[in-house]
Amino acid sequence: MNISLRNRPTALVALYWAATAVIFLVFMGSGIALLAGAPAMVAGMAHLGYPAYFIPLLGVWKVLGALAIAAPRLPLVKEWAYAGIMFDLTGAVTSRLEVGDTGMDAVLPALFIVAAVASWTLRPTDRRLVPAASVHRP
């Protein structure tokens, strides 16, 4: 079954784009802030115990992940991007809890996990990998 954005219920399309926009904005914004060396981001990373050399690396991957989920098609790249987003967000929750942070510091990345799962689950077929069993072979 080929489900594109054109023949999906409007509510699902809206939910997909809303969830994807949230993840895109969070990852693009935080990636740029990390690359720019924003003092709050640098202090936050130090608070979590991450070394300074990790800041630009994480910034680059966040920006690339945001671009990948926003770009049309590229299903394999998107799968890797969503995996990286989940690694980042689950790592953020775990790191916050490990250093004793509570409240929104740990809850906010958990809420972004929900948005990332919604974006991944609701993406149209042209943004998904085609299962090997469904590929027609002559």
N, C-alpha and C positions, 0 to 999 in steps of 0.2 A: 504494500500500500504506500503510495507516495503522498505524504501530507506536506504541503507547502504552506506558507503563511496565507496564501490566497483562499484556501478552502478549510481553514481552521476557524473555530468559533472566536468571535471578536474578543471575548473575555480572556481566552487563553493567549491570544496574540498580545493583548495589552499587558497581561501578567508577565509574559516572557520578556517583553521590552522593558517593563518597569524593573524587574529583577536584574536584567542584564545591565540596564542603565545604572542601577545602584552599585553593582559590582564594578562596572567600568569606572565610574566616578571615584569610588573608594580606592581602587587600585591605581588608577592614573594619578589621582591627587596625592596619595601617600608615596607613590613611586617618585614623582617629581619632587616632593618635599624631601625625600631621602637623598635624591641626587643633588639637590640644592644645599644639602647640609643644614636644613632648618633646625634651629636650636632645640625646639620642642621634640623633634624626631630623634635627634642625636641624644638628648637627655633620656628620652624614653627607651631607646635601645640600650644605653648604658645601665639604666635602672633594671632592665631585664637580664643584664649580664652578657650581652652580645658584644663582641670585639668591634672596634671602629671599622676594620676592613670589611665587615659584613654589610655595612650601611649602603655603599654604592652598588654592591652585588645584588642585594635585595631590591634596591631601587630600580635597577635595570630590569630584573625579572618581573617586577610588578608592572612596569610600563609595558613591557612586551606581552605580558599576559592580558592586560586590559585591551591592548590593540588586537590581540588574537581573537578574543571573544566578540569584539565589535565588528571585525572584518567579515565580509560575506564569504561563504563556502569554507575552504580550508579545514575540513573536518578532523584530520589527524592533528593538526596544530591546535585546534580547539580542545581536543581531548587532553593533550598535554597541558594546555593552559588551565583548563578546569582542574586537573590533578594538582598542578602547582598552586592554584588558588586555595584548594582544600588543604594542602600541606601548610601553606602560610597561615590560614585562618585557624586550623586546629592547633598549630604551633603557637599562635598568638594566645589562644584560650589557655593552653597548657602552661605557657610561660608566665602569663599573668597570675594564674593560680599558684604556680610554684614559688613565685616571689612574694606571695601573700596579698596580692591585689584582690579587691572584691568589687562588687557593684558594677558600674558601667564599664570599667576597664576590662572585665572578663566577659560581661554579658554582650557588649557591642559586637565583638568578633563572632560570638555564637549566633547572634542575629544575622550577621553577614553570611554565615554558613547556610542558614535557611534560604537567603536570597540566591546564593551560588547554586544550591541544589535545585531551586525552582528554575533558574536560568538554564541549567544543564538539562533538566528533565523536560522542559517545555520547548527546547530549541527545535526548529523545523528540520525536516529531513536533509535539506541541502547543507545543513551545518552539523550533520551527524556522520559517523563512520557507517558504511554499509556492511552489515555482517557478511562474513565470507560465504556462508551458506546461501545467501540471496544473490550472489554475483552469478550472472549467466555465463556459463562456459560452453563453447561450441563443441 
